[in-house]
């Protein structure tokens, strides 16, 4: 699971399978080159970034590492990392296990397991099934549109079950169920939630009971003990800056697990049936291809299956704000690999290359070392204003003392740093801005990111007013809730979600609006405001949308 950076979860057999880290003198042929490459990749990702690779092949198991992690020191096979969306294969295995136990069927509709009050979307008399969720073919989107995090650095932490149910009940499927693969964090999170409901427990407890305890995976969980917290490598974003850990209480099945290379090697050894396990039948079931998932790719129960270079590779990766993971295996060659890094950069090429050498390693180049220079305030003032990148998407720039701050629509203001009079760079993400001038006036800026240049024309020398939200009693929102007709077929729907007020215009997503007073609200993702108007009896009878210099009135109809 990945959140875009700025500019974007019993008494059973205990296996005695404990892989251990290898000393440098016991490296096998080819390991020295791998270790050298890991040193280079870790250095490129930034200070404090470390990489752990766990290898399982015909010679046994071993751990190869690079780097030191803050608070942990030298990393090893017992260092803890967030594994993000690699969690999904645990969710797929849970589903396979309950099917093997005859507790559910793959074609059971999910409505069977959810509260009766939840309206599950259907299409052409077809209902979403457990299998549809596990294969990303349900028609549900990657993410819900009612997710408005209070903390962008921990974006899933405050998303509630009530919000998940509200989104599900209100969503219309854009295509037939089962027709097309579309990767869905929402669907995987919902699947984990349903399996926990069915078992009468929570997702973490279910994973521990059904998977971790039988496989002897004692370092894989969501809620870390004090001992495991000391072994948790601190995460870093793509630019190498430290970031917060992620919490995914509702989307646990999509990306909440933390684990170690040693534990994940046990997981792979059981899948390759190198060690015996009661879960073997469920693991075989989870690996069966179910649906096409793009070019030369299929999907089983959450496992992706690559069919390229005359090799069948079963794999999944994962990413959070500060971590990246890859787990995969080659069933024919009985070979498995785990790649864990406390960096949001991608390292999948390492995993694929080990499983099948015909997959190339990335030609990764270190980010340019950028040094900020000092500019006079009057130079910074040239760039203050508003720039249009695309319809409804703007860069807003303002000066704060000797600092220039930039904001892209829907994101907070962050500082950009000058390396010359016209070239600036971000520190929170690998991106740069270049300003162009004509006749002594700034005319545009160019965003350089991911090898792409995007131009935004300057449309104003003044950024929009910075609006400050005030704190209101959530009961005030009750009077605002309802439907407001803007025009025939165009209705504003206003609803309350906890201490938030959400608004949706027909055909669009729900967006949060923020109060400046009891009747004046503003959007953060777009330059628009809403005024709720009271009638002579003191009741709200209409709303007024203020946008692009015009006022549009919508009468309350319900």
N, C-alpha and C positions, 0 to 999 in steps of 0.2 A: 504494500500500500504506500502510495506516494502522494505527498502534498506539494504542489508546485512551490518553488522558491519565489521570491519577489520577481516580477515581470513575467507562485502555482502557486496493532489491533490484537483396600480390597486384598484379598488374598489371592494373588496370581503369581505366576512364575516370575521370579526376579532373575534376570540374565546376568551372568558374570562376564559381560563383554565390556572391558574398560580400555579403550585406546588411550595411549599416552603420548605426550610430546617427545620427539626424538632429539637427542643432542646433536650438535653440529657434526660430530665425527661419525654419526651413523646415518647421515643423509644418503639416500640411494641415488643411482645414476639419474641425472636430469634434475635432481632436487636443488643442486647448487645454483643452476640457472634460474629455477623457479624462485628461489629465495632472493637472488639478485634482482629479479624482475619485481618482486614484492617490495623490496627496499625502494626501488625507483618509483613505483606507483604510490607507495605511502608518502614518500617525500613530495611527490607532485600534488597530493591531496591536501597537504598542509601539516603544520606542526601539531603534534598530538594525535595524528591519525595513525591507526595501526590496522594491520590485516592479518587474519588467521585463516589458513587453508588446511582443512582436514582431508586426508586422502585415504581411500579404501581401495585396494587392488589385490592382485594375486600374491603380492609380497607381504600383505598385512595392512596395518593402519599406521599412520603417522601424522604429525602436526608440523606444519612449517609456518613460521611467523615473521612479521616485520613490524618494528615500531614499538613505542611505549605509549601507554594511555595514561592520561592525567588521573592521579589518585590510585592507579593500578600498577604502574610501572611496566616491566616487560610483560607482554601478553602471551598467553598460552592456550592450550585446549580447554581450559576451565574458565577463561575470561568470558564474561556475560555480555551479550549484544542484543539489541532489539532486532527481531527478524522480520518485522513487517508482514507483507503479504505471503511470505512462506508459511505463515500461520494457516493459510487456506488449505494446505494439504492435510493438516491435522483435522480441519473441519470436514474435508472430503473423506478422510479415513473414519471419522466418527460416524458419518452417514453410512459408509459401507459396513461398519461394525453393527449398527442397529438393524440394517437390512439382513445381515447374516444371522442376527439373533431373532429375526422374524418380528421385530418390534414395529417396523414400518416397511413400506414398499417404495421403491424409487418413483413410481408413478402416482403416489399419494398426492392429492392437491394440498398445497400449504394451508389453505383455509381450514382444513381438518384440525390443525394444531394451534391455530390462533384464536383469540377471543372472538366470540360470535359477533361482537360489535364492530369488528374490523371488516371493512369492505375491501376485499382483495381484487385488484383489477383482473379482468378476463377479456378475451377477444375471440370473436367467432365461435362462441360456445366452448372454447378451450380454456382450461384453468391452468394456472402456474403450478408446477409440481416440484417436489424436492429435487428431482433430476435436473429440471430446468435451472434451478438456482446453482447447483453444483457444476453445471456446464456453461454458465454465463449465457444462457439462451432464453431467459425468462422475458426479455423485453424491458426489464427494469434498467434504469440508467446507472452509469458509473457511480454517481453520487446524488443524494437527494437535494432538492433545491431549497429546502427549509433549514439548511445548516448554516447558521450564522454564529461562528465561534466568538466567544468573549476574548479569548487569547489566541491570536493567530499562530503563536509558536507551539501551541498544544491544541490543535484545531478540533479534535474529536472528543475532548474531555467533557464538555458540557452538553453534548447531544443526548437527548433522552429517549426512552422507549416510547413515550407519548408522542414525541416528534416523529419517530419512525413510523408509528401506527398512523399518525395524521397524514404523513406523506403517502404512505401506501394506499390509504383509503381514498385519497384525492387524485391519484395518478391515473392517467389514461395511457395505455400501451400504444406506442407508435407503429407497431408491426405485429404480425402473428407470433404467438409464443412458439419457440423452437425453430423459428425460421432462420435466425442469424445469431452468430456469436458476438456479444458485446461485453467486454470485461466489466464487471459490476462489483465494486466494493460494497455497495448497498445490498445486493443480492447475497453475497457471501456472508456479510454480517447478519442478515436476516436468517440465513440457513443456520448459522451457529446459535442464534437466539431460539429458533424453533427446536433444535435438537436439545438445548438445555431445558426448554419448557416441557418437552416430551419426557425428559428424564427427571423432572421435578427438582432441578438443581441449577447452578450457574455454569457458564461455559468453562471457566477455569477448572472448577471441581470435576467436571465431566472429562476434560482432557487428562487431568491427573489420574483419575480413576481408570479410564478406559485405555489410555495410551501410555502415559509416562510411567506409571507404576509397573505395568506388565513388562515394559522394555528397560526398566532400570534407569530411566532418564530423570535423575534427581535434581538436575539444574535447569529444568525447563518449566517455566510457569509465567504467570502475569504479575502476581504480587510477590516481589522479591523479599526474602528474609534479610536480616541485617548482614549476615555473612555474604549472601549473594550481592547485596548492594555494594559491598566493598570490592567486588570483582567486576562491577559493571563499568565498561569503558565509556567515557563521556563522549557524546555524539558531536559531530561537526557537519556544517552544511557544505554545499558544493564549493564554496570559497574558502573553506577551512576554518570558519569561525565557530566557536562553541555554541551549541543550541540546547534547548530543553528536551527532556524525554517526552514521549507521547503516551497518553492514556486513552484507551478506547473501550469504555465500559459497555456501550451498546453494540459497537462494531467489533467486539472481541474476536469473533470468528473470522474476521477479515484481516486482522493484523496486529493483535495485541501481545502475542507471546514474546518472551525473552528466552534465550537459550545459549548454549555453548557449542563449540565445534565437537567436543567429545560426545555430548549428548546426541547431536544430530548425526554423528557417525553411527551410533547405535541404531538410530531410526532408519538410516539407509541400509545397514547390515541386515536388519529384519526384512526390509523390502526386497533385498537381493536374496533372501533366504539363506544367507551365510550362517545365521544363527536361527535356531527354532523359535517360533512364536505362535501363540494362540491366534494372533492377529493376521497370520499369513493369508487365510482365505479372504479376509476383508481387504488386505493390501492388494491381492491379485484383482479383486473386483474394482478397486479404486483406479487401477492402472489401465483398465480396458478402455480403448478409444470409444468415444460416444458421439463426437460431433467435430466437424471441421472448425479450425480456429485460426484461419488465415493460410497463407502460402506455406506448404510443407509442414503444417502444424495441425495437431488434433488436440482434443481435450478429453480427459477421463473425468473422474470425480475430483475436480479441482487440479489434478496433475496435468501439466501441459506435456505433449509428446511431440518431439521434433523428429521429422523424417527427412534427413538430409545427409549427404556424403555417405550414403549406404549404411547409415547408423540410425538406430532408434534410441533416442535419449529421452528419459522421463525427468522432468525438472520443474522448478518454480523459483522465482526470485522474490525479493521483497525490499521495500525501502520505506523509511520514515524520514522525519526531518533531519536526522543526523546519522543514519545507519543504512547499510546496504547488505543484503544477504543473497546467497544462491545455494540451492541444494539440488543435486541431480544424480542420476545414475544411468549406467549403460547396462541393461539386463543381460545382453549377450556376453559382454566381456567381464561381467561381475565387477564392475568398477563404479565407485561412487566418489563424490567430491562435495565438500562444504566450503564456501567462501563467506567469511564474515568480516565486515569493516565498520569502524565507527566514523564513517564518512558517507554523505548522501550521494557521492559519485557512484558511477556504475562500474561493476567489476565482473559482470556476467561472462565476458570473454575468457576470463581465467578458468571458470568452471567448464564452459563448453570446450575449450581447447584441451583441457585435461581428459575429458570424457571421449573426445574425438579430435585428434590433432589436426584434422583438415579444417576445423574451425580456427580462423586466424586470431591471434592476439591483437588487441587494439594498438594502433600507433598513437599512444597517448603522449602528449607534449605538456610540459609544465606550464602553468599559467604565468604570464609575464609578471615579473616583479614590478609593482607600480609604487611610485613615491609621490606623495602629495606635496605641492608647493603652496606658498602663501600668495593670495591675491587680495588686492585692495577691495573694500566694500563696494566702491563705485563700479568696479568691473563685474562683480557678482550681480549688481543691480540690473545690468544689461539683460540678464537671462531670466529675471523674475517675470512671471506671467503664466499664460495658459496656452497649451499646444495641443492640437487635435491630431491624435494618432490614427483614429478610425471613428466611424459614426458611434457616438456615445462613449468613446474612450479618449481620455485626455491625460496629458501630463500637466500638473500644476507645480510651479516652482516658486518658492519664496525664500527670502533671506532672513536669517536669524543671527544677528551680529556678524561674525566673520565666517558663518557657515551657510552653505546653499543646500536647501532641502527640496527633494523632488517627491511627488506623489503621483502614482498611476491610479486611474479610476478603480475604486474598490480596495485600495491598499493604503497603508499608513504613509505619512511623510517619513522619508529616510534621508540621511545626509549623503551627498555626493561630493567627491574630493577632486580638486583640480590638479592635473599634472602639467597643464599649460593654460594659457588664457582661454582656450576654446575646448579643450579635452578634459572630461571629468570621468571618474570611475566610482562604482559602488564598492563597498567592502562586504555587504551582506550577501552579494551574489556576483557571479562573474559576468558583469555587464558594464558597458561604458556609454557615455553620452558625448556627442560632438555638437557644438553649436555653430551655425552658419550665420553670417551677417552680410548685409548689403546696405551701402549708404550709411554706415554707422549704426544700423539698427539690426537687431537679431531677427531673423526671418523664420528659422526652423531649427529643430534639433534632430539628430539621428541616433537612434538606439542601436547599439552593437551588442548582440547576444546570440550565443549558439551558432555563430557563423552567419547570422542574418543581420542585415541592416534595414531598419524601419524608420521612415521619416515622419515627423510630426510638425505641421505648419503652426507657426505662432499666430494665435487669433486674438490675443489680448495681452496688454502689458500689466494687467492686474490679475492675480489668481482669485478664484472665487472666495467669498467670505468664509472664514473658518467658523463653523457652527459648533456650539458646545451643548451637549445633551445635559438636561437636568434630571434629577431623580424624582420620579412620581410614584405615588402609591399605585400598584398594579390595578387596583379597583377603579381608578380613573379611566383605564382603558375599556372597561365594560361598556361605557356609553358610546364608544367609537365602533365597537364590533357590529358588523352587518354587511349588507350589500348596497352599493351605490352605483346607479346607472349613469354612465358617462355619455353613452349613445346607444342606439339599438344594437344589441349584440356585444357591447363593450361595457363590462361591469367591474368595478373595484370590489374585491372581497377583502374585508378586514377581519382578522381574527387575533385572539390573544393566545400566546404560548408562554405560560408561566409569567415572568415579568417582562415579556417582550410583546410589542405590537407588530404584526406582520400584515403586509398588503400585497395583493396580487391583482393585476389587470388581466382580463381575459386573454388567454393565449400566452401569458408570461409566467414567470416563477414567483413564488412568495418571496418578498424581501422585507427585511426589518426596517422600520422607520423609528427615528429617535426624537424624543420630545425636547422642544425648547420652552414650551409652556404646556398648559393643559389642553390647548387646542392647536398649537403650532408644532409640526413635526418635520423632520428632514430625512432624506435618504443619504447614505454614505457611498453607495456604489454608483450613484448618478447624481448630477447637479439638479435636484428637484426637491420640492417641498410640498407638504400637504397641510391645509388648514381645515379643521372641522368646525362647521358653522352651526350655531345654536339658533333655534326658533324662539318665538315669544314666550313659550312655556319653559325655556331653558333646556330643551332636548336637542340633541344633534340631529339635524335634518338634511345636511348635505356636506360634501367635502369639496375643496377647491385644490386642484393640482396646479402648482406654479412651476413652469418649466420653459426654457428657451424664450423668456420674456413674455409669455402668454399665460393666462389663467383659464383653466377649464373646470367647469362646475359639474358635479355629479350628485343627483338627488338620491337620498337614502330610500331604498325600496323594500328593504327587509331588515 
